[in-house]
Amino acid sequence: MHGQGVVKGYAIGKAAVMSAAALEVAHYRIAPDDAGAECDRLKNAIIIARDELQHMAATLPDDAPRELGPLLTVHSLLLDDPMLFQQTCELINERLYNAEWALTSQGQFLAEQFSLMEDEYLRERAADIRQVIERVLRVLSGSTALLSNLDVDAFNDPFIVVARDISPADMLRLRGGRFGGFLTDLGGPTSHTAIVARSMNVPAVVGLGHFRALIRDGDTLIVDGFSGAVLVNPSEQVLAEYRQRQADYAAERAELALLRDAPAMTLDGIAIKLEANIELPEEAIAAVEAGADGIGLFRSEFLFMGRADLPTEEEQYQAYASVVKTMGGRPVTIRTLDLGSDKTLDGDVTVATNPALGLRAIRYCLANPEIFATQLRALLRASLHGHVRILIPMISHMHEVHATRQAIESACRDLDERGVPYGRDYSLGAMVEIPAIAIAIEPFVESLDFLSIGTNDLIQYTLAIDRGDTDVADLYDPMHPAVLRLLAHTINAGERAGKPVAVCGEMAGDARVTKMLLGLGLTEFSMHPQQLLDVKKEVRQAHTNALRVKVASALNRAERIDLAALS
């Protein structure tokens, strides 16, 4: 079977199949007189599930993955939202569904709203809805076992957890076991399974479809976190091959660890900045541990999702400032709110002909000036503690740049009037993810302090390909000559103007294309902390000037670049 490898590495072990409450509860209709009691049963289950999560968050052991605390808090907030109970209770009263049926129906509706969002990180928040629903279903059923059918003492090999999805709370309960890998039917690179597995450095493959239904406890599994392949009950010859791959990879990681404090400099003396992408404030620690030169992309959406109210200025300030302080003077690039047009923050569903091309990102912020002003004030206050780079997503017109600067000036005046201190050492930059800005880049370079190329969206918009659509995903091509020309045009414009240009999309963390990006003139990369040392190794083996000649020659002929020829 094949899915998406989200944590590199190889795992070999016995399958431990996790129960899936949502798939196993009974659906039946109740008598009208029983609706009140059924609503009470639901309410009590939600309270119990919420209290359990809050207790877990408050009593996390010191060696728990640092990401778990905030993720548990998000889930408890979701359960605290009165809309979850009220709308589910309406289904019980109106359709006479039993509590489990009503809850799964409401959960499916909410999850579908999130899954329609354009932004990949926000799409993955549909998993939060599913996971809290399953937690309540377990309480309703009276069953809390995750791996009830498995004799944990029967096998010497590590266990490979196989699940429909794994919530943060389940991750915590699994902690301490001899788990060598995680496999899920659902999820993507920003799912909680992926985030926590990365923090544990455990190989993981997600998006496997209906894999869980095909596996039995005790099956022998091989997990290939590189290709996303999973082998079931392989032959001894195949097992021996993958055990050797495991040993080779462990030796390679040990060698890479020695590069942590080595400078990221090419053979011809060009200094390269290697920065980190993070989703949550706590991940800044991993960036420091990986030797990152700064934070190249900090997504701020985590503060706004999974709640009924908007985050306050103080709450945002504390989150941003914690990252700036953790980075100890290294620059921190924080992207302003990037929400799509298909769902508003208060949960009201809106209709858009094409959400990907609608009122999202900076368009949404400028259309909601109070929300934008609150975030800008928090960012300005956080810049007291270090250099903050404010990154504006989905810029396509110069008037959006001017409007953003005016919004920042207005935020400064608000803080001055209140006598609240803030930093003046901040920069303003834009995401280059719409072909329009890449083609007509010159005025943007002149007006902004820096640029950051979001290759994920730039590729999709350039090629008119939704990489999440399995029917056309094979046409998603980062190496398409048109994409590379847009990258080169943007990087060259920044070089001429003396303005820094970074790449913060998935291409930046793909060590296979590091030398190609160096050949385009790129000197600033931002990626997941786990990828940093792989890229640094490639940088230290590269001769930039020679690469630029080879890459320019291929671009001029509109040919595909032979990555092997750049080695």
HELIX and SHEET records of a PDB file:
HELIX    1   1 ALA A   21  GLU A   24  1                                   4    
HELIX    2   2 PRO A   32  ASP A   34  5                                   3    
HELIX    3   3 ALA A   35  ALA A   58  1                                  24    
HELIX    4   4 LEU A   68  ASP A   80  1                                  13    
HELIX    5   5 PRO A   82  ARG A   95  1                                  14    
HELIX    6   6 ALA A   99  SER A  115  1                                  17    
HELIX    7   7 GLU A  120  ARG A  123  1                                   4    
HELIX    8   8 ALA A  126  SER A  141  1                                  16    
HELIX    9   9 PRO A  168  LEU A  174  1                                   7    
HELIX   10  10 HIS A  192  MET A  200  1                                   9    
HELIX   11  11 PHE A  211  LEU A  214  1                                   4    
HELIX   12  12 GLU A  236  ALA A  257  1                                  22    
HELIX   13  13 PRO A  281  GLU A  283  5                                   3    
HELIX   14  14 ALA A  284  GLU A  289  1                                   6    
HELIX   15  15 GLU A  301  LEU A  303  5                                   3    
HELIX   16  16 GLU A  313  THR A  326  1                                  14    
HELIX   17  17 PRO A  355  LEU A  357  5                                   3    
HELIX   18  18 ILE A  362  ALA A  367  1                                   6    
HELIX   19  19 PRO A  369  ALA A  382  1                                  14    
HELIX   20  20 SER A  383  HIS A  385  5                                   3    
HELIX   21  21 MET A  398  ARG A  418  1                                  21    
HELIX   22  22 PRO A  435  ILE A  439  1                                   5    
HELIX   23  23 GLU A  442  SER A  447  1                                   6    
HELIX   24  24 THR A  455  LEU A  463  1                                   9    
HELIX   25  25 ALA A  473  LEU A  475  5                                   3    
HELIX   26  26 PRO A  481  ALA A  497  1                                  17    
HELIX   27  27 GLU A  506  GLY A  509  5                                   4    
HELIX   28  28 ALA A  511  VAL A  513  5                                   3    
HELIX   29  29 THR A  514  GLY A  519  1                                   6    
HELIX   30  30 PRO A  529  GLN A  531  5                                   3    
HELIX   31  31 LEU A  532  ARG A  540  1                                   9    
HELIX   32  32 THR A  544  ASN A  556  1                                  13    
HELIX   33  33 LEU A  563  LEU A  566  5                                   4    
SHEET    1   A 7 GLN A   4  VAL A   7  0                                        
SHEET    2   A 7 ALA A 204  VAL A 206 -1                                        
SHEET    3   A 7 PHE A 179  THR A 184  1                                        
SHEET    4   A 7 PHE A 159  ALA A 163  1                                        
SHEET    5   A 7 TYR A  10  VAL A  17  1                                        
SHEET    6   A 7 THR A 220  ASP A 224 -1                                        
SHEET    7   A 7 ALA A 229  VAL A 232 -1                                        
SHEET    1   B 8 VAL A 501  VAL A 503  0                                        
SHEET    2   B 8 PHE A 450  ILE A 453  1                                        
SHEET    3   B 8 TYR A 426  VAL A 432  1                                        
SHEET    4   B 8 VAL A 388  ILE A 392  1                                        
SHEET    5   B 8 VAL A 332  ARG A 335  1                                        
SHEET    6   B 8 ILE A 295  ARG A 299  1                                        
SHEET    7   B 8 LYS A 273  ILE A 278  1                                        
SHEET    8   B 8 GLU A 524  MET A 527  1                                        
END                                                                             
